């Protein structure tokens, strides 16, 4: 195994950078948004999940959700997920 080494260092390998198109970006953002919402629900469902650490985690997930929702709003209407 090769830890910490990029595959580009291998002879004959040319790295390819691929950017997602509008639909790909939407799919990625929606997937990330779903993961954040699920994580927040699980955290809130934990009994006895109190304290400063739990509140920081809740705040972080809420912030991530807001950021992802804002990013989705910036996508052209043709690539937004329909409700």
Residue frames as a rotation matrix with the C-alpha (Angstrom) as fourth column:
UNK 1
0.576 0.818 0.000 0.00
0.818 -0.576 0.000 0.00
0.000 0.000 -1.000 0.00
UNK 2
-0.512 -0.709 0.484 1.09
0.721 -0.661 -0.206 3.49
0.466 0.244 0.850 -0.71
UNK 3
0.442 0.663 -0.604 0.03
0.884 -0.436 0.170 5.96
-0.151 -0.609 -0.779 1.95
UNK 4
0.414 -0.214 -0.885 0.43
0.202 -0.926 0.319 9.66
-0.888 -0.311 -0.340 1.37
UNK 5
-0.747 -0.664 -0.013 1.57
0.100 -0.133 0.986 9.30
-0.657 0.736 0.166 -2.23
UNK 6
0.167 0.790 -0.591 -0.44
-0.645 -0.366 -0.671 10.61
-0.746 0.493 0.448 -5.13
UNK 7
0.454 0.068 0.888 -1.11
0.450 0.843 -0.295 8.26
-0.769 0.534 0.352 -7.99
UNK 8
0.987 -0.090 -0.134 0.17
-0.161 -0.599 -0.785 11.00
-0.010 0.796 -0.605 -10.30
UNK 9
0.250 -0.959 0.132 3.67
-0.841 -0.148 0.520 10.06
-0.479 -0.241 -0.844 -9.13
UNK 10
0.222 -0.129 0.967 3.36
0.196 0.977 0.085 6.73
-0.955 0.170 0.242 -10.90
UNK 11
-0.763 -0.555 -0.332 5.05
-0.225 -0.254 0.941 6.58
-0.607 0.792 0.069 -14.31
UNK 12
-0.928 0.354 0.116 2.63
0.230 0.299 0.926 6.83
0.293 0.886 -0.359 -17.19
UNK 13
-0.119 0.920 -0.374 -0.27
0.991 0.087 -0.101 8.05
-0.060 -0.382 -0.922 -15.06
UNK 14
-0.820 -0.043 0.571 -1.79
0.186 -0.963 0.193 11.39
0.542 0.264 0.798 -15.95
UNK 15
-0.686 0.605 -0.403 -4.11
0.478 -0.043 -0.878 12.87
-0.549 -0.795 -0.259 -13.35
UNK 16
-0.573 0.619 0.537 -7.51
0.444 -0.317 0.838 13.94
0.689 0.719 -0.093 -14.59
UNK 17
-0.888 0.353 -0.293 -9.51
0.083 -0.505 -0.859 16.62
-0.452 -0.787 0.420 -12.85
UNK 18
-0.575 0.781 0.245 -13.22
0.581 0.179 0.794 16.27
0.576 0.599 -0.557 -13.43
UNK 19
-0.925 0.380 0.016 -15.73
-0.297 -0.695 -0.655 18.90
-0.238 -0.611 0.755 -12.45
UNK 20
-0.504 0.819 0.275 -19.34
0.702 0.574 -0.422 17.92
-0.504 -0.020 -0.864 -12.04
UNK 21
-0.714 0.402 0.573 -21.87
0.283 -0.583 0.761 19.47
0.641 0.706 0.303 -14.36
UNK 22
-0.499 0.566 0.657 -24.97
-0.727 -0.686 0.039 21.17
0.472 -0.458 0.753 -12.96
UNK 23
0.581 0.752 -0.310 -26.82
-0.483 0.626 0.612 17.92
0.654 -0.206 0.728 -12.37
UNK 24
0.131 -0.636 -0.760 -23.73
0.524 0.695 -0.491 16.38
0.841 -0.334 0.425 -10.79
UNK 25
-0.814 -0.407 0.415 -23.25
-0.065 -0.647 -0.760 19.36
0.578 -0.645 0.500 -8.47
UNK 26
-0.039 0.894 0.446 -26.90
-0.869 -0.251 0.427 19.18
0.493 -0.371 0.787 -7.47
UNK 27
0.633 0.274 -0.724 -26.65
-0.044 0.947 0.319 15.47
0.773 -0.170 0.611 -6.76
UNK 28
-0.325 -0.843 -0.429 -23.51
0.547 0.203 -0.812 15.94
0.772 -0.499 0.395 -4.69
UNK 29
-0.778 0.055 0.626 -24.98
-0.409 -0.801 -0.438 18.86
0.478 -0.596 0.645 -2.72
UNK 30
0.274 0.956 0.106 -28.25
-0.781 0.157 0.604 17.01
0.561 -0.248 0.790 -2.10
UNK 31
0.410 -0.215 -0.886 -26.36
0.324 0.943 -0.079 13.92
0.853 -0.255 0.456 -0.94
UNK 32
-0.685 -0.724 -0.081 -24.28
0.382 -0.262 -0.886 16.01
0.620 -0.638 0.456 1.46
UNK 33
-0.500 0.595 0.629 -27.40
-0.723 -0.687 0.074 17.83
0.476 -0.418 0.774 2.67
UNK 34
0.551 0.715 -0.430 -29.17
-0.389 0.676 0.626 14.52
0.738 -0.178 0.651 3.34
UNK 35
0.014 -0.642 -0.766 -26.13
0.594 0.622 -0.511 13.26
0.805 -0.448 0.390 5.28
UNK 36
-0.863 -0.341 0.373 -26.02
-0.035 -0.696 -0.718 16.41
0.504 -0.633 0.588 7.43
UNK 37
-0.090 0.920 0.382 -29.76
-0.847 -0.273 0.457 16.24
0.524 -0.282 0.803 8.14
UNK 38
0.567 0.254 -0.784 -29.50
0.028 0.945 0.326 12.55
0.824 -0.206 0.528 9.08
UNK 39
-0.404 -0.808 -0.429 -26.54
0.568 0.145 -0.810 13.24
0.717 -0.571 0.400 11.36
UNK 40
-0.759 0.188 0.623 -28.44
-0.474 -0.816 -0.331 16.09
0.446 -0.547 0.709 13.04
UNK 41
0.332 0.942 -0.053 -31.53
-0.690 0.281 0.667 13.89
0.644 -0.185 0.743 13.55
UNK 42
0.347 -0.270 -0.898 -29.42
0.417 0.902 -0.110 11.10
0.840 -0.336 0.425 15.05
UNK 43
-0.733 -0.679 0.034 -27.68
0.314 -0.383 -0.869 13.54
0.604 -0.626 0.494 17.35
UNK 44
-0.526 0.609 0.593 -30.95
-0.744 -0.668 0.026 15.09
0.412 -0.427 0.805 18.49
UNK 45
0.463 0.762 -0.453 -32.50
-0.469 0.644 0.604 11.64
0.752 -0.067 0.656 19.03
UNK 46
-0.325 -0.655 -0.682 -29.77
0.324 0.600 -0.731 10.51
0.888 -0.459 0.017 21.41
UNK 47
0.795 0.588 -0.147 -31.05
0.298 -0.168 0.940 10.42
0.528 -0.791 -0.308 24.94
UNK 48
0.713 -0.501 -0.491 -28.94
0.471 -0.176 0.864 12.42
-0.519 -0.848 0.110 27.31
UNK 49
-0.022 -0.724 0.690 -27.18
0.971 -0.180 -0.157 14.19
0.238 0.666 0.707 24.46
UNK 50
0.951 0.308 0.004 -26.63
0.292 -0.907 0.303 17.34
0.097 -0.287 -0.953 26.42
UNK 51
0.346 -0.862 -0.370 -23.70
0.558 -0.127 0.820 19.42
-0.754 -0.490 0.437 27.33
UNK 52
0.289 -0.325 -0.901 -21.44
-0.450 -0.876 0.172 21.79
-0.845 0.355 -0.399 25.50
UNK 53
-0.760 -0.640 0.114 -19.96
-0.225 0.425 0.877 19.21
-0.610 0.641 -0.467 23.11
UNK 54
-0.373 0.716 0.591 -23.39
0.820 0.552 -0.152 18.06
-0.435 0.428 -0.792 21.95
UNK 55
0.588 0.613 -0.528 -24.51
0.331 -0.778 -0.534 21.65
-0.738 0.139 -0.660 21.44
UNK 56
-0.151 -0.730 -0.667 -21.39
-0.556 -0.495 0.667 22.41
-0.817 0.472 -0.331 19.41
UNK 57
-0.855 -0.138 0.500 -22.11
0.245 0.742 0.624 19.38
-0.457 0.656 -0.601 17.22
UNK 58
0.129 0.974 0.188 -25.74
0.845 -0.009 -0.535 20.47
-0.519 0.228 -0.824 16.73
UNK 59
0.503 0.018 -0.864 -24.60
-0.134 -0.986 -0.099 23.99
-0.854 0.166 -0.493 15.85
UNK 60
-0.570 -0.796 -0.202 -22.04
-0.389 0.045 0.920 22.62
-0.724 0.603 -0.335 13.37
UNK 61
-0.653 0.387 0.651 -24.62
0.667 0.700 0.254 20.44
-0.357 0.600 -0.715 11.61
UNK 62
0.446 0.862 -0.241 -27.12
0.652 -0.498 -0.572 23.31
-0.613 0.098 -0.784 11.49
UNK 63
0.191 -0.483 -0.855 -24.46
-0.418 -0.828 0.375 25.60
-0.888 0.286 -0.360 10.02
UNK 64
-0.824 -0.519 0.228 -23.50
-0.070 0.491 0.868 22.98
-0.562 0.700 -0.441 7.43
UNK 65
-0.222 0.841 0.494 -27.16
0.878 0.393 -0.274 22.52
-0.424 0.373 -0.825 6.49
UNK 66
0.599 0.437 -0.671 -27.64
0.197 -0.892 -0.406 26.26
-0.776 0.112 -0.621 6.02
UNK 67
-0.228 -0.785 -0.576 -24.49
-0.536 -0.392 0.747 26.47
-0.813 0.479 -0.332 3.88
UNK 68
-0.846 -0.064 0.530 -25.56
0.314 0.742 0.592 23.55
-0.431 0.667 -0.607 1.69
UNK 69
0.174 0.975 0.141 -29.07
0.836 -0.071 -0.545 24.96
-0.521 0.212 -0.827 1.28
UNK 70
0.461 -0.080 -0.884 -27.59
-0.216 -0.976 -0.024 28.32
-0.861 0.202 -0.467 0.28
UNK 71
-0.644 -0.756 -0.120 -25.29
-0.360 0.161 0.919 26.62
-0.675 0.634 -0.376 -2.23
UNK 72
-0.544 0.531 0.650 -28.25
0.739 0.669 0.073 24.76
-0.396 0.520 -0.757 -3.72
UNK 73
0.509 0.764 -0.395 -30.11
0.502 -0.637 -0.586 28.06
-0.699 0.100 -0.708 -4.07
UNK 74
0.052 -0.586 -0.809 -27.19
-0.493 -0.719 0.489 29.46
-0.869 0.373 -0.326 -6.06
UNK 75
-0.737 -0.259 0.624 -27.46
0.332 0.665 0.669 26.67
-0.588 0.700 -0.405 -8.62
UNK 76
-0.816 0.488 -0.310 -29.48
-0.550 -0.490 0.676 27.52
0.178 0.722 0.668 -11.72
UNK 77
-0.083 0.898 0.432 -33.14
-0.878 0.140 -0.458 26.60
-0.472 -0.417 0.777 -11.35
UNK 78
0.463 0.290 -0.838 -32.80
-0.774 0.593 -0.222 23.91
0.433 0.751 0.499 -14.01
UNK 79
-0.229 -0.630 -0.742 -30.47
-0.113 0.774 -0.623 21.89
0.967 -0.059 -0.248 -11.78
UNK 80
-0.611 0.083 0.787 -32.20
-0.788 -0.155 -0.596 22.28
0.072 -0.984 0.160 -8.40
UNK 81
-0.927 0.340 -0.158 -33.94
0.355 0.931 -0.081 19.27
0.119 -0.131 -0.984 -6.92
UNK 82
-0.369 0.886 0.280 -37.67
-0.383 -0.420 0.823 19.57
0.847 0.196 0.494 -7.26
UNK 83
-0.624 0.150 0.767 -39.60
-0.771 0.045 -0.635 19.27
-0.130 -0.988 0.088 -3.96
